[in-house]
Amino acid sequence: MACFGRYFLVGVLLNTPALYTAQCGGGAPLTLTEQGVKEFTTPNFPNGAYPVNARCSWLIQVTSGIINLEFSDFNLPNEFVFGNAPCANTKINVFDGPTTSSRQLGIYCENTPPPVVTSSTGTSMLVSFTGGAFPRNGQGFRATFTDIDSTTAVHMTSPPLTTPGKRDS
């Protein structure tokens, strides 16, 4: 835990939020809500390297509706370790709920940005990042989330049906 204390001091000295100790130090995920900041990154992104073997998580919670998650920057290393499957080391897991027991919405790795990820059960989404042993400067991601009213997203009204040539009286 002492090595993460260094990131806290850097955050204070640079007058930036010192969020990294909460979600990357093995504790509970950092909780993000629609009332707060709707953007998050891996530690030190984009100008530095995330900590070796980082384990970070963010719990997104909204009061109603569904959650859209979008990765505006996505630069994870192409790692090949003999005998390991793709996405075995550095990866992002997204879950449709507050825990890793929730249904998995996707697992993403390497340099292919994920599509927009949408929650289906509603008000919470867990994003979990596992960093590998060889991070380099500029690697990591930036993500933003939006909360969408589920009635707007799911129930769309159709325009009134009109018949050509028929006039309303």
C-alpha positions as CSV (number, residue, x, y, z in Angstrom):
1,M,0.0,0.0,0.0
2,A,2.9,2.3,0.6
3,C,3.7,2.6,-3.2
4,F,0.1,3.9,-3.8
5,G,0.7,6.6,-1.2
6,R,3.1,8.2,-3.7
7,Y,0.2,8.7,-6.2
8,F,-1.9,10.4,-3.5
9,L,0.9,12.9,-2.8
10,V,1.3,13.6,-6.5
11,G,-2.4,14.3,-6.8
12,V,-2.3,16.7,-3.9
13,L,0.7,18.5,-5.2
14,L,-0.7,18.9,-8.7
15,N,-4.1,20.0,-7.3
16,T,-5.8,17.1,-9.1
17,P,-8.2,14.6,-7.5
18,A,-6.3,11.9,-5.7
19,L,-8.7,9.1,-6.7
20,Y,-6.2,6.4,-7.5
21,T,-5.6,5.2,-4.0
22,A,-9.2,4.2,-3.5
23,Q,-9.8,2.1,-6.6
24,C,-6.3,0.7,-7.2
25,G,-5.1,-0.2,-3.8
26,G,-7.1,-3.4,-3.4
27,G,-9.9,-1.8,-1.5
28,A,-13.5,-1.1,-2.5
29,P,-14.2,0.4,-5.9
30,L,-14.4,4.1,-6.3
31,T,-18.1,5.0,-6.7
32,L,-19.1,7.5,-9.4
33,T,-22.6,9.0,-9.6
34,E,-24.5,11.2,-12.0
35,Q,-24.0,14.1,-9.6
36,G,-20.2,13.9,-9.8
37,V,-17.5,13.6,-12.3
38,K,-18.5,11.4,-15.2
39,E,-15.0,10.6,-16.5
40,F,-12.3,8.3,-15.2
41,T,-8.9,7.1,-16.3
42,T,-6.3,4.6,-15.4
43,P,-3.7,6.1,-13.1
44,N,-1.4,8.6,-14.7
45,F,-3.1,8.4,-18.1
46,P,-2.2,9.8,-20.6
47,N,1.2,11.2,-19.5
48,G,2.5,8.3,-17.4
49,A,2.3,4.6,-16.8
50,Y,-0.2,2.9,-14.6
51,P,1.3,1.0,-11.7
52,V,2.7,-2.5,-12.4
53,N,0.0,-5.2,-11.9
54,A,-2.6,-2.5,-11.1
55,R,-6.0,-3.7,-10.0
56,C,-8.5,-0.8,-10.3
57,S,-12.2,-0.7,-10.2
58,W,-15.0,1.9,-10.5
59,L,-18.6,1.4,-9.5
60,I,-21.0,3.6,-11.6
61,Q,-24.3,4.2,-9.9
62,V,-27.3,6.3,-11.1
63,T,-30.6,6.8,-9.4
64,S,-32.7,5.8,-12.4
65,G,-32.4,4.8,-16.0
66,I,-29.6,3.0,-17.7
67,I,-25.9,3.6,-18.1
68,N,-23.9,4.1,-21.3
69,L,-20.1,3.7,-21.0
70,E,-17.8,5.0,-23.7
71,F,-14.1,4.8,-24.0
72,S,-12.9,8.0,-25.6
73,D,-9.2,6.9,-25.4
74,F,-8.1,3.3,-25.3
75,N,-4.5,2.2,-25.5
76,L,-3.8,-1.1,-23.8
77,P,-0.6,-3.0,-24.6
78,N,-0.6,-6.0,-27.0
79,E,0.8,-8.6,-24.6
80,F,1.6,-12.1,-25.6
81,V,2.7,-14.4,-22.8
82,F,3.4,-18.0,-24.1
83,G,0.5,-20.2,-23.1
84,N,-1.9,-17.4,-22.2
85,A,-5.1,-16.7,-24.0
86,P,-5.9,-13.2,-25.4
87,C,-6.8,-10.7,-22.7
88,A,-5.1,-12.8,-20.0
89,N,-3.0,-10.0,-18.5
90,T,-4.0,-6.3,-19.2
91,K,-7.7,-6.0,-19.6
92,I,-11.0,-4.3,-18.7
93,N,-14.0,-6.2,-17.5
94,V,-17.4,-4.5,-17.5
95,F,-20.2,-6.0,-15.3
96,D,-24.0,-5.2,-15.5
97,G,-24.3,-4.6,-11.8
98,P,-22.3,-3.7,-8.7
99,T,-20.1,-6.8,-8.3
100,T,-18.0,-9.2,-10.3
101,S,-20.7,-11.8,-9.8
102,S,-23.0,-9.6,-12.0
103,R,-23.5,-10.5,-15.6
104,Q,-20.4,-9.7,-17.7
105,L,-21.1,-7.1,-20.4
106,G,-17.6,-7.4,-22.0
107,I,-13.9,-8.0,-21.7
108,Y,-11.7,-5.6,-23.6
109,C,-7.9,-5.6,-24.3
110,E,-5.2,-4.5,-26.6
111,N,-5.8,-1.4,-28.9
112,T,-9.3,-2.0,-30.2
113,P,-11.6,0.5,-28.5
114,P,-14.8,-1.2,-27.2
115,P,-18.2,-0.2,-28.5
116,V,-20.4,1.9,-26.3
117,V,-21.4,-0.5,-23.4
118,T,-25.0,-0.2,-22.1
119,S,-26.3,-1.6,-18.8
120,S,-29.4,-3.7,-19.1
121,T,-30.4,-4.1,-15.5
122,G,-30.2,-0.4,-14.9
123,T,-28.7,1.6,-12.1
124,S,-25.2,0.2,-11.6
125,M,-22.2,-0.9,-13.6
126,L,-18.8,-2.2,-12.4
127,V,-15.6,-1.5,-14.5
128,S,-12.6,-3.5,-13.4
129,F,-9.1,-2.9,-14.8
130,T,-6.2,-5.4,-14.5
131,G,-2.8,-4.0,-15.5
132,G,0.1,-6.2,-16.6
133,A,3.7,-6.3,-15.6
134,F,5.1,-4.0,-18.3
135,P,3.1,-0.7,-18.5
136,R,4.5,2.1,-20.6
137,N,3.9,5.8,-20.7
138,G,0.7,6.7,-22.6
139,Q,-1.0,3.3,-22.1
140,G,-4.3,3.1,-20.4
141,F,-7.8,4.5,-21.0
142,R,-10.2,7.4,-20.5
143,A,-13.9,6.6,-20.1
144,T,-17.0,8.6,-19.7
145,F,-20.5,7.5,-18.7
146,T,-23.9,9.0,-19.2
147,D,-27.2,8.1,-17.5
148,I,-30.1,7.8,-19.8
149,D,-33.8,7.8,-18.8
150,S,-34.9,4.2,-19.4
151,T,-38.3,5.4,-20.6
152,T,-36.7,7.5,-23.3
153,A,-34.2,4.8,-24.3
154,V,-36.7,1.9,-24.4
155,H,-40.1,3.4,-25.3
156,M,-40.1,5.3,-28.5
157,T,-43.3,6.8,-29.8
158,S,-44.2,6.3,-33.5
159,P,-45.4,9.2,-35.6
160,P,-49.2,9.1,-36.3
161,L,-50.1,6.9,-39.2
162,T,-51.3,8.8,-42.3
163,T,-52.8,7.4,-45.4
164,P,-51.9,9.2,-48.7
165,G,-54.9,10.9,-50.3
166,K,-57.1,10.7,-47.3
167,R,-58.1,14.0,-45.6
168,D,-59.1,14.5,-42.1
169,S,-62.5,16.0,-41.7
